Structures are given as structure tokens and as C-alpha cells.
């Protein structure tokens, strides 16, 4: 069974942050479905919708925690249901 989560990100902008997020999603076996990423006031901010096998959510949390250790705040939250 798959699930969808949203990664919210915030931190000082620097090269390689989007790549680090993509690598974390890939390592957890997820698919990057859509995103809104921007640079605001020198900060890297955004949200990424990810679909992955439900048992891999904790792996994604662990992978994103490694990025957070480098100064990027990443939260993993459950996505709501798509409207029918």
C-alpha cells in the first residue's frame, strides 16, 4: 500500500539542497510527484509531495533527518486525500 506525504523545508539557501531532498526521496523508495520550492529573503523554502510505500515513511524521516543535520529544517506530514 502506498501513501502520500508532504515534505516542508526551510533553511539558508545554498547549492545542492534540492538534490539532497531528491536523494532522500529516492533512498526511501519514493516518487517526487510535485513541488513548490523558492528562495525568499535568502531562505530556501518549499513543499514536496511524495508518494511511497507506507512502511518506508520512517526511512524517509531518517533520510531527511540527515539533511536537517546540515541546517535545513524538514518536516514530514501526511498529505490529505485528493478531492474526487
N, C-alpha and C positions, 0 to 999 in steps of 0.2 A: 504494500500500500504506500502511495506517495502522499506527501504533504507539502504545503507551501508556507514559507516563512519570509519575513522581510528583515533584511539587514539594514539597520540605520547606522550611519557612520558620521563621525565628526572628529576633526583633528587638524593640525597645522599641515597645510598643503606642501607636498614635496613629491618629487618624481617617484613613480613606482607604486603608488597606493592602489590604483585601480587594478594593476597587475597582481598585487598581493591579495586583494579581495577575490579576484578571479581564480587564483591558485588555491585559495582556501575552499571555495565552492567546488572546484574540480576534485580536490583531495577528499572531500566528503561525498563525492559521487553525485553532486547536484548539477542542476541546469540553471543557468542565469537566464531568466525569462525577460525581464525588463528592468530598467533603472532610470533614475534621475540623479545625476551627480553634477556638482557645480563647485566653483570657487567663489566664496563670499567672504569679503573682508579678510582675505589671506587664509581662510579656513577651507578645508575640503569637507564638503557636506553632501549627504545624499541618502538615497534609499535604493535597495536592490531587492527585487522579488526573485526568490529562488524556489525551485521545486526539487525535492529529493526524497529518497526512501525514508519513511518515518524513523526507522532505527538509526539513521545517520545524522539526525539533528544534533545529538550530543557531540558527534565528531565535528560537525560544523562549528559548534560552540568552542570546541577545543582549538580548532584551526584559527578561528577569528581571535581567540584569546592571545595567540602568538603575535598577531598584528597589533592588538591592543597594547601589548608589552612594549611596542615601539612608539607609543604615544597617540595611537588612533583609538578613539572610543568606538566600539562596535557593539550593538545590541542585536540580539536575535529574538524576534517576536513572531508569534503565529499570525499568518495572514487571514483575513476574513474570507468568507465564502464569496465567490463571484456571483453577481446577480444573474438570474435566469432570463 
